[in-house]
Amino acid sequence: MVEHLLPKQRAVGSSPIARSRYDFGLRGNHNAREDIQSRDGFPTIVTSDNEAQEMTSETPAICPFEPHHLDSLIELAIRAWAPVFPLMEADIPQYVYDAFYPKGWEARQRADVEAICRDDNTSVWIALMGDELAGFVGLRVHREDCGGEIYIIAVDPSFQRRGVGHALLNFSFDWMRSRGLAMVMVETGGDRGHEPSRATYESAGFDRYPVAR
């Protein structure tokens, strides 16, 4: 990623929580990894042979979110984050966790996902495998940074390792590119619960950008 495409580093607030921001430049040269192919300077994730053995030949359909999807999408989010929060709770100070989730993580997650789906500044897209909801992604544009953000992304556990996450990421890259943006960024936690997410983003070509929060 070209260094000048990075936004200036910010320190936000004073809560002692380790966060990781990942940025990927959509223009200019990119040190492509073996599982990344470049298409006119833009990334296309290529599935490795080992992953291909665990995936079906189905290709998810990416469709715009509609209000009638909301309840199913929220339940998918709860299933997707269920393995994450116990590990996160163990890794951060208890008073911080309690402040963020006074009614429990599920209540906060349900409220947050619903708010995102109703937010006019977030473009939400769903991944369908046949008639089943397999995943979703929420995208935002930050014109001041000439960048886009994958604000939220999730894959139902029953559809993981089947190419849904890669399809959502590739769709997101194309969505950013069509708007003339220079980079895409995603923020995730530095705790053990978010370790799979960090590995996914790095394997997709994202570069870590440290943010103190």
Buried (B, 14 or more C-beta within 10 A) or exposed (E): BEEEBBBEEEEEEEBEBBBBBBBBBBBEEBEEBEBBEEEEEBBBBBEEEEBEEEBEEBEBEBEEBEEEBBEBBBBBBBEBBEEBBEBBBEBBEEEEBEEBBEEEBBEBBBEBBBEBBEEEEBBBBBBBBEEEBBBBBBBBBEEEBBBBBBBBBBBBEEBBEBBBBBBBBBBBBBBBBEBEBBBBBBBBBBBEBBBEBBEBBBBBBBBBBEBBB
